[in-house]
Amino acid sequence: MGAVPQHWVSSKVKNLARPGYKTFVDGDWIESPYITGEGIRLIQTGNIGVGAYREKGFRYINEGTFHAFGCTEFQPGDVLICRLGEPVGRACLAPDLGVRMITSVDVCILKLREDVLPAYVVYAMSSPRYLDWVSSLVRGSTRDRVSRNMLGGFVVPVPPVLEQAAVVRFLGHADRRIRHYIRAKQKLIKLLEEQKQVIIHHAVTRGLDPNVRLKASGVPWVGDIPEHWEVRSAKHLFREVDHRSATGTEVLLSLRMYHGLVPHNELSRIPITAQALVGFKKVKCGQIVMNRMRAAIGMFGLVHQSGLVSPDYAVFEPIADLDAMYFLRLFKTPAAGTIFRIESKGLGTGSSGFMRLYADRFGMIKLPVPPREEQTRIVLGIARNIQEIECSEERINREISLLLEFRSRLIADVVTGQLDVREAAAKLPPEREELEPIDDAATLVESEEALNESDLDAKAVEEHV
């Protein structure tokens, strides 16, 4: 926390609790494991964003009844603090949704004293300095977790209540504007992505020559193709291979939406033993890896280094003379994703359920096949044609990152008293003149992790099913 103004106090979290209540209130436990879904919301703390929360769905049991065993009820204005995940110790302000709200047992419910504002505590417990310090203390064997006793002993700065109100007003005002700016940038990135997808789709289905003669491909999702191209089933181009590691000593690779296959240790701090990786699939350069549960959203990667991937992934190697990068571009188009979704089998629907694209179904899908040399020209042409778009996306993402860094530093400096914002807060316009908050209560920037599935998670899901 460092130095704070002399008139501030430093208080343990457990001492902020309202008199007559335990530090972390149990609330009213749901006596039955089954409750009526109507009028009930299951709320969890968000991974990104100060005070962000996320609504979680119930597991459907039968008409009007849902499973909610082991959940705790709370009230609007309570502070919810998550004991696990990343970042561990994050807090959010309980929303007022006009219905009963419950949360899981890994989320603590803190009912505050009258002289402590809930919104201020959420800001204080969302400071990067605080979260980094908590993370350094609570390394778990598989996931970071903090005990209730440890959480209650953490110290936060507490200014007088009027100064708390000034902090909340100032940071809320700044935060809303930063969120709106980020959302505008996100919309621009989305438009650029759409433009990029149009360029890629046209190239992988029509080629680069705008004057080429076309013919009907006979494949609805492909449409017309150049008359000198072929249409072949995937099974005549690729075969599935399944070689398993006997030692687990190879490099573990993780499949990411935008970065492809990358070493897992570059993305995670959690050490993974070689013993845990025994039985994982071995891959080598030139192969294509498919996340069977996420094929419909383009979760494919080209192998650039030998290593291991999740046992739940499918690994394909070319059996014909082809440019694998051309087919990787093809597989990641929304049009291909549509047919992948149709051919996926299992429980649930789309990417939200346990739907998998198995090798036999993948093999029956018909694909456009240009001549080998043209495949490479298309790959190079796509890279050339989308270079400017990708540079723009990179610049915009950098702007967002810089603004988030500024936002984090601002919160850290204000909640520790390094910046006195009382005068600035007093000069802010009335709230009705301020910009309304953005609708997305869960995140500021869409996390790539939300679209991805880690290698270990994939194995755990498969074993669970």
Sine and cosine of phi, psi and omega as CSV:
sin_phi,cos_phi,sin_psi,cos_psi,sin_omega,cos_omega
0.00,0.00,-0.55,0.84,-0.01,-1.00
0.96,0.29,-0.27,-0.96,-0.03,-1.00
-0.97,0.26,0.58,-0.81,0.07,-1.00
-0.78,-0.63,0.30,-0.96,0.04,-1.00
-0.81,0.59,0.54,-0.84,-0.08,-1.00
-0.86,0.51,-0.55,0.84,-0.06,-1.00
-0.99,0.10,-0.02,1.00,0.10,-1.00
-1.00,0.07,0.32,-0.95,0.10,-0.99
-0.86,-0.51,0.39,-0.92,0.10,-0.99
-0.95,-0.32,0.82,-0.57,-0.11,-0.99
-0.78,-0.63,0.62,-0.78,0.14,-0.99
-0.94,0.34,0.51,-0.86,-0.03,-1.00
-0.84,0.54,-0.64,0.77,-0.04,-1.00
-0.91,0.42,-0.40,0.92,0.01,-1.00
-0.99,0.12,-0.07,1.00,0.07,-1.00
-1.00,0.06,-0.16,0.99,-0.07,-1.00
-0.93,0.37,0.54,-0.84,0.03,-1.00
-0.89,0.45,0.69,-0.72,0.03,-1.00
-0.83,0.55,0.65,-0.76,0.00,-1.00
1.00,-0.03,-0.08,1.00,0.02,-1.00
-0.88,-0.48,0.46,-0.89,0.17,-0.99
-0.92,0.38,0.27,-0.96,-0.02,-1.00
-0.82,0.57,-0.76,0.64,0.03,-1.00
-0.88,-0.48,0.96,-0.28,-0.15,-0.99
-0.94,0.33,0.69,-0.73,0.06,-1.00
-0.96,0.27,-0.46,0.89,-0.07,-1.00
0.94,0.34,-0.33,-0.95,0.02,-1.00
-1.00,-0.09,0.94,-0.33,0.01,-1.00
-0.93,0.36,0.68,-0.74,0.05,-1.00
-0.94,0.34,0.90,-0.44,-0.12,-0.99
-0.92,0.39,-0.61,0.79,-0.03,-1.00
-0.99,-0.16,0.57,-0.82,0.07,-1.00
-0.94,0.34,-0.14,0.99,-0.01,-1.00
-0.85,-0.52,0.78,-0.62,0.00,-1.00
-0.75,-0.66,0.35,-0.94,0.03,-1.00
-0.95,0.31,0.75,-0.66,-0.06,-1.00
-0.95,0.32,-0.45,0.89,-0.06,-1.00
-0.92,0.40,0.81,-0.59,0.05,-1.00
0.99,0.15,0.20,0.98,-0.01,-1.00
-0.89,-0.46,0.69,-0.73,0.08,-1.00
-0.79,-0.61,0.74,-0.67,0.08,-1.00
-0.99,-0.15,0.90,-0.43,-0.12,-0.99
-0.93,-0.37,0.72,-0.70,0.10,-0.99
-0.82,-0.57,0.35,-0.94,0.06,-1.00
-0.96,0.30,0.57,-0.82,0.02,-1.00
-0.98,0.18,0.43,-0.90,0.00,-1.00
-0.98,0.20,-0.48,0.88,-0.07,-1.00
-0.75,-0.66,0.69,-0.72,0.09,-1.00
0.96,-0.27,0.73,-0.68,0.01,-1.00
-0.91,0.42,0.80,-0.60,0.07,-1.00
0.94,0.33,0.23,0.97,-0.05,-1.00
-0.98,0.22,0.56,-0.83,0.09,-1.00
-0.74,-0.67,0.27,-0.96,-0.02,-1.00
-0.69,-0.72,0.71,-0.70,0.08,-1.00
-1.00,0.05,0.74,-0.67,0.02,-1.00
-0.94,-0.33,0.62,-0.78,0.00,-1.00
-0.98,0.20,0.39,-0.92,0.08,-1.00
-1.00,0.02,0.42,-0.91,0.13,-0.99
-0.99,0.17,0.86,-0.51,-0.11,-0.99
-0.94,0.34,0.76,-0.65,0.04,-1.00
-0.97,-0.25,-0.86,0.51,0.12,-0.99
-0.43,-0.90,-0.09,-1.00,-0.13,-0.99
-0.84,0.54,0.90,-0.44,0.08,-1.00
0.99,0.16,0.04,1.00,-0.06,-1.00
-0.80,-0.60,0.66,-0.75,-0.06,-1.00
-0.71,-0.71,0.36,-0.93,0.00,-1.00
-1.00,0.05,0.81,-0.59,0.00,-1.00
-0.58,-0.81,0.62,0.78,-0.05,-1.00
-0.94,0.33,0.66,-0.75,0.06,-1.00
0.98,0.22,0.37,0.93,0.03,-1.00
-0.96,-0.29,0.41,-0.91,-0.07,-1.00
-0.87,-0.49,0.66,-0.75,0.01,-1.00
-1.00,0.06,0.55,-0.84,0.02,-1.00
-0.61,-0.79,0.09,-1.00,-0.10,-1.00
-0.88,-0.48,0.42,-0.91,0.09,-1.00
-0.83,0.55,0.65,-0.76,-0.02,-1.00
1.00,-0.06,-0.25,0.97,0.11,-0.99
-0.93,0.37,0.40,-0.92,0.09,-1.00
-0.98,-0.19,0.82,-0.57,0.03,-1.00
-0.98,-0.19,0.79,-0.62,-0.05,-1.00
-0.83,-0.56,0.83,-0.56,-0.04,-1.00
-1.00,0.05,0.73,-0.68,-0.06,-1.00
-1.00,-0.05,-0.06,1.00,-0.03,-1.00
-0.54,-0.84,0.09,-1.00,0.01,-1.00
1.00,-0.06,-0.32,-0.95,-0.02,-1.00
-0.64,-0.77,0.88,-0.48,0.03,1.00
-0.99,0.12,0.68,-0.74,0.02,-1.00
-0.96,0.29,0.57,-0.82,0.00,-1.00
1.00,0.07,0.06,1.00,0.00,-1.00
-0.92,0.39,0.47,-0.89,-0.06,-1.00
-0.78,-0.62,0.43,-0.90,0.13,-0.99
-0.58,-0.82,0.39,-0.92,0.01,-1.00
-1.00,0.05,0.80,-0.60,-0.01,-1.00
-0.87,0.49,0.81,-0.59,-0.04,-1.00
-0.97,0.23,0.23,-0.97,0.11,-0.99
-0.95,-0.33,0.99,-0.11,-0.05,-1.00
-0.99,-0.17,-0.01,1.00,0.01,-1.00
0.96,0.26,0.26,0.97,0.02,-1.00
-0.66,-0.75,0.16,-0.99,0.11,-0.99
-0.92,0.39,0.64,-0.76,-0.03,-1.00
-0.80,-0.60,0.65,-0.76,0.03,-1.00
-0.76,-0.65,0.33,-0.95,0.05,-1.00
-0.60,-0.80,0.29,-0.96,-0.09,-1.00
-0.98,0.22,0.23,-0.97,-0.07,-1.00
-0.94,0.35,-0.26,0.97,0.04,-1.00
-1.00,0.07,0.07,1.00,0.08,-1.00
-0.91,-0.41,0.88,-0.48,0.01,-1.00
-0.99,0.15,0.56,-0.83,0.01,-1.00
-0.93,-0.37,0.89,-0.46,-0.03,-1.00
-0.93,-0.36,0.89,-0.45,0.08,-1.00
-0.99,-0.14,0.88,-0.48,-0.21,-0.98
-1.00,-0.01,0.37,-0.93,0.15,-0.99
-0.88,0.47,0.33,-0.95,-0.04,-1.00
-0.93,0.36,-0.40,0.92,-0.03,-1.00
-1.00,-0.06,0.24,0.97,0.05,-1.00
-0.80,-0.59,0.84,-0.55,-0.03,-1.00
-0.99,0.12,0.78,-0.62,0.00,-1.00
-0.83,0.56,-0.67,0.74,-0.04,-1.00
-0.89,0.45,-0.57,0.82,0.03,-1.00
-0.92,0.40,-0.69,0.73,0.00,-1.00
-0.88,0.48,-0.63,0.77,0.03,-1.00
-0.88,0.48,-0.69,0.72,0.05,-1.00
-0.89,0.46,-0.70,0.71,-0.03,-1.00
-0.88,0.47,-0.62,0.79,-0.03,-1.00
-1.00,0.03,0.12,0.99,0.09,-1.00
-0.92,-0.38,0.04,1.00,0.03,-1.00
-0.90,0.43,0.71,-0.70,0.03,-1.00
-0.83,0.56,-0.58,0.81,0.02,-1.00
-0.88,0.47,-0.70,0.71,0.00,-1.00
-0.90,0.44,-0.75,0.66,-0.07,-1.00
-0.91,0.42,-0.62,0.78,0.03,-1.00
-0.91,0.42,-0.63,0.78,0.00,-1.00
-0.92,0.40,-0.69,0.72,0.03,-1.00
-0.88,0.47,-0.70,0.72,-0.03,-1.00
-0.87,0.50,-0.56,0.83,-0.02,-1.00
-0.95,0.33,-0.26,0.96,-0.07,-1.00
-0.99,-0.15,-0.34,0.94,-0.26,-0.97
-0.83,-0.55,0.70,0.72,0.05,-1.00
-0.94,0.35,0.86,-0.51,0.03,-1.00
-0.99,-0.12,0.08,-1.00,-0.01,-1.00
-0.94,0.33,-0.60,0.80,0.03,-1.00
-0.82,-0.57,-0.58,0.81,0.02,-1.00
-0.66,-0.75,0.58,-0.81,0.05,-1.00
-0.91,0.41,0.70,-0.71,-0.01,-1.00
-0.51,-0.86,0.62,-0.78,0.04,-1.00
-0.89,-0.45,0.68,-0.73,0.02,-1.00
-0.97,0.25,0.32,-0.95,0.03,-1.00
-0.89,0.46,-0.64,0.77,-0.01,-1.00
-0.90,0.44,-0.69,0.72,0.01,-1.00
-0.91,0.42,-0.67,0.74,0.00,-1.00
-0.88,0.48,-0.66,0.75,0.00,-1.00
-0.91,0.42,-0.39,0.92,-0.01,-1.00
-1.00,0.01,-0.12,0.99,0.03,-1.00
-0.92,0.40,0.56,-0.83,-0.08,-1.00
-0.96,-0.29,0.71,-0.70,0.06,-1.00
-0.79,-0.61,0.49,-0.87,0.04,-1.00
-0.97,0.23,0.65,-0.76,-0.01,-1.00
-0.74,-0.67,0.96,-0.28,0.08,-1.00
-0.99,0.15,0.13,-0.99,0.10,-0.99
-0.84,0.55,0.42,-0.91,-0.15,-0.99
-0.87,0.50,-0.59,0.80,0.02,-1.00
-0.91,0.41,-0.59,0.81,0.04,-1.00
-0.95,0.30,-0.56,0.83,0.12,-0.99
-0.85,0.53,-0.70,0.71,-0.01,-1.00
-0.88,0.47,-0.62,0.78,0.03,-1.00
-0.91,0.41,-0.66,0.75,0.03,-1.00
-0.88,0.48,-0.73,0.68,-0.02,-1.00
-0.88,0.47,-0.68,0.73,-0.03,-1.00
-0.91,0.41,-0.71,0.70,-0.03,-1.00
-0.91,0.42,-0.77,0.64,-0.04,-1.00
-0.93,0.38,-0.59,0.81,0.05,-1.00
-0.89,0.45,-0.67,0.74,0.02,-1.00
-0.88,0.47,-0.74,0.67,0.00,-1.00
-0.92,0.39,-0.65,0.76,-0.07,-1.00
-0.90,0.43,-0.64,0.77,0.01,-1.00
-0.89,0.46,-0.66,0.75,-0.01,-1.00
-0.94,0.34,-0.62,0.79,0.04,-1.00
-0.91,0.43,-0.66,0.75,0.01,-1.00
-0.89,0.46,-0.68,0.73,0.00,-1.00
-0.91,0.42,-0.64,0.77,0.02,-1.00
-0.89,0.45,-0.70,0.71,0.00,-1.00
-0.90,0.44,-0.67,0.74,0.01,-1.00
-0.88,0.48,-0.64,0.77,0.04,-1.00
-0.88,0.47,-0.66,0.75,0.03,-1.00
-0.92,0.39,-0.61,0.79,0.03,-1.00
-0.89,0.46,-0.65,0.76,0.02,-1.00
-0.89,0.45,-0.62,0.79,0.03,-1.00
-0.91,0.42,-0.66,0.75,0.04,-1.00
-0.89,0.46,-0.64,0.77,0.02,-1.00
-0.88,0.47,-0.66,0.75,0.03,-1.00
-0.90,0.43,-0.65,0.76,0.04,-1.00
-0.90,0.43,-0.63,0.78,0.03,-1.00
-0.89,0.45,-0.66,0.75,0.03,-1.00
-0.89,0.46,-0.67,0.74,0.04,-1.00
-0.89,0.46,-0.66,0.75,0.00,-1.00
-0.90,0.44,-0.66,0.75,0.00,-1.00
-0.90,0.43,-0.60,0.80,0.05,-1.00
-0.88,0.47,-0.70,0.71,0.00,-1.00
-0.88,0.47,-0.72,0.70,-0.04,-1.00
-0.92,0.40,-0.72,0.70,-0.03,-1.00
-0.87,0.49,-0.69,0.73,0.00,-1.00
-0.89,0.45,-0.65,0.76,-0.04,-1.00
-0.92,0.38,-0.67,0.74,-0.09,-1.00
-0.99,0.15,-0.19,0.98,0.03,-1.00
-0.91,-0.41,-0.35,0.94,-0.02,-1.00
-0.84,-0.54,-0.27,0.96,-0.06,-1.00
1.00,0.07,-0.19,-0.98,-0.08,-1.00
-0.98,-0.18,-0.26,0.97,-0.04,-1.00
-1.00,0.05,0.93,-0.38,-0.03,-1.00
-0.94,0.35,-0.27,0.96,-0.06,-1.00
-0.98,-0.21,0.15,0.99,-0.05,-1.00
-0.92,0.38,0.57,-0.82,0.07,-1.00
-0.98,0.22,0.64,-0.77,-0.10,-1.00
-0.93,-0.37,0.33,-0.94,0.11,-0.99
-0.62,-0.78,0.34,-0.94,0.04,-1.00
-0.95,0.32,0.77,-0.64,-0.01,-1.00
-0.98,0.18,-0.40,0.92,-0.10,-1.00
0.98,0.17,0.06,1.00,0.01,-1.00
-0.90,-0.44,0.94,-0.35,-0.13,-0.99
-0.81,0.58,-0.65,0.76,-0.08,-1.00
-0.97,0.23,-0.24,0.97,0.01,-1.00
-1.00,-0.09,-0.68,0.73,-0.05,-1.00
0.99,0.17,-0.47,-0.88,0.00,-1.00
-0.96,0.28,0.55,-0.83,0.03,-1.00
-0.73,-0.68,0.31,-0.95,0.08,-1.00
-0.82,0.57,0.60,-0.80,-0.14,-0.99
-0.92,0.39,-0.32,0.95,0.02,-1.00
-1.00,-0.03,0.01,1.00,0.05,-1.00
-0.99,0.11,0.32,-0.95,0.10,-1.00
-0.94,-0.34,0.24,-0.97,0.17,-0.98
-0.84,-0.55,0.85,-0.53,-0.05,-1.00
-0.70,-0.71,0.48,-0.87,0.05,-1.00
-0.95,0.31,0.52,-0.85,-0.03,-1.00
-0.87,0.50,-0.52,0.85,-0.03,-1.00
-0.92,0.39,-0.32,0.95,0.06,-1.00
-1.00,0.00,-0.06,1.00,0.01,-1.00
-0.92,-0.39,-0.54,0.84,-0.07,-1.00
-0.72,-0.69,0.46,-0.89,0.16,-0.99
-0.77,-0.64,0.56,-0.83,0.03,-1.00
-0.98,0.19,0.68,-0.73,0.08,-1.00
-0.85,-0.52,0.54,-0.84,-0.05,-1.00
-0.61,-0.80,0.99,0.10,0.04,-1.00
-0.95,-0.32,0.81,-0.59,-0.10,-0.99
-0.97,-0.25,0.50,-0.87,0.01,-1.00
-0.99,0.16,0.74,-0.68,0.05,-1.00
-1.00,-0.05,-0.28,0.96,-0.07,-1.00
-0.89,-0.45,-0.46,0.89,-0.05,-1.00
0.96,0.28,0.25,0.97,-0.06,-1.00
-1.00,0.01,-0.14,0.99,0.01,-1.00
-0.95,0.32,0.25,-0.97,-0.01,-1.00
-0.95,0.32,0.79,-0.61,0.05,-1.00
-0.99,0.17,0.80,-0.60,0.02,-1.00
-0.95,-0.30,0.63,-0.78,-0.01,-1.00
-0.90,-0.44,0.70,-0.72,-0.04,-1.00
-1.00,-0.04,0.84,-0.54,-0.01,-1.00
-0.86,-0.52,0.50,-0.86,-0.11,-0.99
-0.84,0.54,-0.76,0.65,-0.14,-0.99
-0.97,-0.24,-0.26,0.97,-0.05,-1.00
-0.93,-0.36,-0.05,1.00,0.01,-1.00
0.94,0.33,-0.57,-0.82,-0.02,-1.00
-1.00,0.04,0.86,-0.51,0.00,-1.00
-0.72,-0.69,0.45,-0.89,0.04,-1.00
-0.83,0.56,0.74,-0.67,-0.07,-1.00
-0.89,0.45,-0.53,0.85,-0.05,-1.00
-0.94,0.34,-0.20,0.98,0.08,-1.00
-0.99,0.14,-0.21,0.98,-0.08,-1.00
-0.92,-0.39,-0.32,0.95,-0.11,-0.99
-0.70,-0.72,0.58,-0.81,0.06,-1.00
-1.00,0.04,-0.21,0.98,-0.10,-0.99
-0.97,0.24,0.87,-0.49,0.02,-1.00
-0.95,0.33,0.61,-0.79,0.00,-1.00
-0.85,-0.52,0.82,-0.58,-0.04,-1.00
-0.97,0.23,0.43,-0.90,0.06,-1.00
-0.88,0.48,-0.58,0.82,0.00,-1.00
-0.87,0.49,-0.60,0.80,0.00,-1.00
-0.94,0.35,-0.34,0.94,-0.06,-1.00
-0.99,-0.14,-0.01,1.00,0.07,-1.00
-0.89,0.46,0.77,-0.64,-0.03,-1.00
0.99,-0.10,-0.12,0.99,0.09,-1.00
-0.95,0.32,0.37,-0.93,-0.08,-1.00
-0.99,0.15,0.69,-0.72,0.05,-1.00
-1.00,0.02,0.64,-0.77,0.03,-1.00
-0.77,-0.64,0.37,-0.93,0.04,-1.00
-0.65,-0.76,0.22,-0.98,-0.10,-0.99
-0.83,0.55,0.63,-0.78,0.05,-1.00
1.00,-0.07,-0.24,0.97,0.03,-1.00
-0.99,0.14,0.33,-0.94,0.07,-1.00
-0.91,-0.42,0.76,-0.65,0.00,-1.00
-0.96,-0.29,0.70,-0.71,0.01,-1.00
-0.84,-0.55,0.78,-0.62,0.18,-0.98
-0.98,0.18,0.96,-0.29,-0.15,-0.99
-0.89,0.46,-0.50,0.87,0.00,-1.00
-0.99,0.16,-0.30,0.95,-0.07,-1.00
-0.83,-0.55,0.34,0.94,-0.01,-1.00
-0.87,0.50,-0.56,0.83,-0.07,-1.00
-0.92,0.40,-0.32,0.95,0.04,-1.00
-0.95,-0.32,0.28,0.96,0.13,-0.99
1.00,0.08,0.45,0.89,-0.01,-1.00
-0.99,0.13,0.98,0.22,0.07,-1.00
-0.81,-0.59,0.47,-0.88,0.05,-1.00
-0.56,-0.83,0.56,-0.83,0.06,-1.00
-1.00,-0.10,0.75,-0.66,-0.06,-1.00
-0.98,0.20,0.85,-0.53,0.04,-1.00
-0.94,-0.34,-0.18,0.98,0.07,-1.00
-0.53,-0.85,0.55,-0.84,0.00,-1.00
-0.92,0.39,0.51,-0.86,0.00,-1.00
0.11,-0.99,-0.45,-0.89,-0.03,-1.00
-0.82,-0.58,0.51,-0.86,0.12,-0.99
-0.72,-0.69,0.16,-0.99,-0.04,-1.00
-0.84,0.54,0.60,-0.80,0.08,-1.00
-0.89,0.46,-0.33,0.94,-0.03,-1.00
-1.00,0.07,-0.10,1.00,0.05,-1.00
-1.00,0.07,0.39,-0.92,0.11,-0.99
-0.97,-0.24,0.66,-0.75,-0.02,-1.00
-0.88,-0.47,0.82,-0.57,-0.02,-1.00
-0.86,-0.51,0.60,-0.80,0.12,-0.99
-0.81,-0.58,0.55,-0.84,-0.03,-1.00
-0.91,0.42,0.63,-0.77,0.13,-0.99
-0.91,-0.43,0.08,1.00,0.07,-1.00
-0.78,-0.63,0.23,-0.97,0.05,-1.00
-0.98,0.22,0.96,-0.27,-0.06,-1.00
-0.50,-0.87,0.26,-0.96,0.09,-1.00
-0.99,-0.14,0.95,-0.30,-0.09,-1.00
-0.87,0.49,-0.51,0.86,-0.02,-1.00
-0.92,0.40,-0.55,0.83,0.06,-1.00
-0.87,0.50,-0.71,0.70,-0.04,-1.00
-0.95,0.30,-0.51,0.86,0.10,-1.00
-0.89,0.46,-0.69,0.72,0.06,-1.00
-0.87,0.50,-0.67,0.74,0.00,-1.00
-0.90,0.44,-0.71,0.71,-0.06,-1.00
-0.91,0.41,-0.42,0.91,-0.07,-1.00
-1.00,-0.04,0.08,1.00,0.06,-1.00
-0.98,0.21,0.51,-0.86,0.06,-1.00
-0.85,0.53,-0.56,0.83,0.01,-1.00
-0.89,0.45,-0.69,0.72,0.06,-1.00
-0.91,0.42,-0.62,0.78,0.03,-1.00
-0.85,0.52,-0.56,0.83,0.01,-1.00
-0.90,0.43,-0.72,0.69,0.00,-1.00
-0.94,0.33,-0.53,0.85,0.06,-1.00
-0.89,0.45,-0.64,0.77,0.01,-1.00
-0.91,0.41,-0.66,0.75,0.01,-1.00
-0.89,0.45,-0.63,0.78,-0.06,-1.00
-1.00,0.09,-0.13,0.99,0.01,-1.00
-0.96,0.27,0.55,-0.83,-0.03,-1.00
-0.79,-0.61,0.48,-0.88,0.06,-1.00
0.65,-0.76,-0.32,-0.95,-0.02,-1.00
-1.00,0.05,0.52,-0.85,0.08,-1.00
1.00,0.09,-0.13,-0.99,-0.02,-1.00
-0.76,-0.65,0.62,-0.79,0.08,-1.00
0.85,0.53,-0.51,-0.86,-0.05,-1.00
-0.99,0.15,-0.09,1.00,-0.04,-1.00
-1.00,0.05,-0.23,0.97,0.00,-1.00
-0.93,-0.38,-0.19,-0.98,0.01,-1.00
-1.00,-0.03,0.86,0.51,0.02,-1.00
-1.00,-0.06,0.76,-0.65,-0.01,-1.00
-0.80,-0.60,0.61,-0.79,0.12,-0.99
-0.99,-0.11,0.97,-0.24,-0.06,-1.00
-0.99,0.10,0.33,-0.94,-0.13,-0.99
-0.87,0.48,-0.60,0.80,-0.03,-1.00
-0.92,0.39,-0.63,0.78,0.03,-1.00
-0.95,0.32,-0.62,0.78,0.06,-1.00
-0.88,0.48,-0.64,0.76,-0.06,-1.00
-0.91,0.42,-0.41,0.91,-0.02,-1.00
-0.99,0.11,-0.20,0.98,-0.04,-1.00
-0.95,0.31,0.76,-0.65,-0.01,-1.00
-1.00,0.05,0.67,-0.74,-0.11,-0.99
-0.80,-0.60,0.54,-0.84,0.13,-0.99
-0.96,0.28,0.67,-0.74,-0.06,-1.00
-0.76,-0.66,0.98,-0.22,0.11,-0.99
-0.96,0.27,0.23,-0.97,0.15,-0.99
-0.84,0.55,0.46,-0.89,-0.11,-0.99
-0.82,0.58,-0.73,0.69,-0.05,-1.00
-0.91,0.42,-0.58,0.81,0.00,-1.00
-0.94,0.34,-0.53,0.85,0.07,-1.00
-0.83,0.55,-0.72,0.69,-0.01,-1.00
-0.92,0.40,-0.64,0.77,0.04,-1.00
-0.89,0.46,-0.62,0.79,0.01,-1.00
-0.91,0.42,-0.67,0.74,0.02,-1.00
-0.86,0.50,-0.73,0.68,0.00,-1.00
-0.92,0.39,-0.62,0.78,0.01,-1.00
-0.90,0.43,-0.65,0.76,0.04,-1.00
-0.88,0.48,-0.73,0.68,0.00,-1.00
-0.85,0.52,-0.63,0.77,-0.01,-1.00
-0.94,0.34,-0.65,0.76,-0.10,-1.00
-0.97,0.23,-0.40,0.92,-0.01,-1.00
-0.97,-0.24,0.06,1.00,-0.05,-1.00
-0.86,0.51,-0.71,0.70,-0.03,-1.00
-0.91,0.42,-0.63,0.78,0.03,-1.00
-0.90,0.44,-0.70,0.71,-0.02,-1.00
-0.91,0.40,-0.57,0.82,0.07,-1.00
-0.90,0.44,-0.65,0.76,0.03,-1.00
-0.90,0.43,-0.68,0.73,0.02,-1.00
-0.89,0.46,-0.67,0.74,0.01,-1.00
-0.89,0.45,-0.66,0.75,0.01,-1.00
-0.91,0.42,-0.68,0.74,0.00,-1.00
-0.92,0.40,-0.67,0.75,0.04,-1.00
-0.89,0.45,-0.58,0.82,0.05,-1.00
-0.92,0.40,-0.64,0.76,0.06,-1.00
-0.87,0.50,-0.69,0.73,0.02,-1.00
-0.89,0.45,-0.69,0.73,0.00,-1.00
-0.88,0.48,-0.68,0.73,0.01,-1.00
-0.90,0.44,-0.64,0.77,0.00,-1.00
-0.92,0.38,-0.61,0.79,0.06,-1.00
-0.92,0.40,-0.60,0.80,0.07,-1.00
-0.90,0.44,-0.68,0.73,0.05,-1.00
-0.87,0.49,-0.69,0.72,0.00,-1.00
-0.88,0.48,-0.68,0.73,0.02,-1.00
-0.90,0.43,-0.69,0.73,0.00,-1.00
-0.91,0.41,-0.62,0.78,0.02,-1.00
-0.88,0.48,-0.73,0.68,0.02,-1.00
-0.87,0.49,-0.72,0.69,-0.03,-1.00
-0.87,0.50,-0.68,0.73,-0.04,-1.00
-0.95,0.31,-0.57,0.82,-0.04,-1.00
-0.97,0.26,-0.69,0.72,-0.08,-1.00
-0.97,0.24,-0.17,0.98,0.11,-0.99
-0.96,-0.28,0.12,0.99,0.08,-1.00
0.98,0.19,0.17,0.99,0.04,-1.00
-0.93,0.36,-0.47,0.88,0.10,-0.99
-0.88,-0.47,0.83,-0.56,0.06,-1.00
-1.00,0.02,0.93,-0.36,-0.12,-0.99
-0.96,-0.27,0.19,0.98,-0.07,-1.00
-0.88,0.47,-0.71,0.71,-0.02,-1.00
-0.93,0.37,-0.66,0.75,0.01,-1.00
-0.90,0.44,-0.66,0.75,0.00,-1.00
-0.90,0.44,-0.60,0.80,-0.01,-1.00
-0.92,0.40,-0.43,0.90,-0.04,-1.00
-1.00,-0.02,-0.04,1.00,-0.02,-1.00
-0.93,0.37,0.51,-0.86,0.02,-1.00
-0.92,0.40,0.32,-0.95,0.07,-1.00
-0.82,0.58,0.46,-0.89,-0.09,-1.00
-0.87,0.50,-0.52,0.85,-0.03,-1.00
-0.91,0.41,-0.32,0.95,0.03,-1.00
-1.00,-0.03,-0.11,0.99,-0.02,-1.00
-0.99,0.13,0.31,-0.95,0.06,-1.00
-0.93,0.37,0.61,-0.79,0.06,-1.00
-0.95,0.32,0.51,-0.86,0.04,-1.00
-0.89,0.46,0.43,-0.90,0.06,-1.00
-0.95,0.33,0.33,-0.94,-0.10,-0.99
-0.96,0.27,-0.46,0.89,-0.08,-1.00
-0.97,0.26,0.97,-0.25,-0.04,-1.00
-1.00,0.03,-0.14,0.99,-0.11,-0.99
-1.00,-0.05,-0.66,0.75,-0.09,-1.00
-0.59,-0.81,0.39,-0.92,0.16,-0.99
-1.00,-0.01,-0.73,0.68,-0.01,-1.00
-0.84,-0.55,0.77,-0.64,-0.03,-1.00
-0.86,0.50,0.84,-0.55,-0.02,-1.00
-0.99,0.15,0.73,-0.68,0.04,-1.00
-0.88,0.48,-0.49,0.87,-0.01,-1.00
-0.89,0.46,-0.43,0.90,0.01,-1.00
-0.93,0.37,-0.40,0.91,0.01,-1.00
-0.99,-0.12,-0.20,0.98,-0.10,-1.00
-0.96,-0.27,0.22,-0.97,0.06,-1.00
-0.72,-0.70,0.87,-0.49,-0.05,-1.00
-0.92,0.38,0.33,-0.95,-0.04,-1.00
-0.87,0.49,-0.68,0.74,-0.01,-1.00
-0.94,0.34,-0.59,0.81,0.03,-1.00
-0.89,0.45,-0.64,0.77,-0.01,-1.00
-0.88,0.48,-0.66,0.75,0.01,-1.00
-0.92,0.39,-0.64,0.77,0.00,-1.00
-0.90,0.43,-0.65,0.76,0.03,-1.00
-0.89,0.45,-0.68,0.73,-0.02,-1.00
-0.89,0.46,-0.69,0.72,0.00,-1.00
-0.92,0.40,-0.59,0.81,0.01,-1.00
-0.90,0.43,-0.71,0.71,0.00,-1.00
-0.91,0.42,0.00,0.00,0.00,0.00
